[in-house]
Amino acid sequence: MHRHEHVDSVTDVPWATSEQVRRRQRLYFILMGVCLVLLVLAWTWVRLWSVPLAVVMSAVAAVIPPVAAFVGSNGVRGG
């Protein structure tokens, strides 16, 4: 083997498309679950002690769906 010859390793192989889709879906549902939990906690529990904190939690929850949509629809990588 020559010194400058490129050798493919297992890490150079892209993930299977089905695995990429499964990972994106899992991350999408986790993000949307966090969004839902933030909203529910903010307006059922946290608002009793701190309305400004509930508003901040709602603002964070409002940012999550666009991020989740971007992550969920991100194109297939590799190959």
HELIX and SHEET records of a PDB file:
HELIX    1   1 VAL A   10  ASP A   12  5                                   3    
HELIX    2   2 THR A   17  THR A   44  1                                  28    
HELIX    3   3 VAL A   46  LEU A   48  5                                   3    
HELIX    4   4 VAL A   51  GLY A   72  1                                  22    
END                                                                             
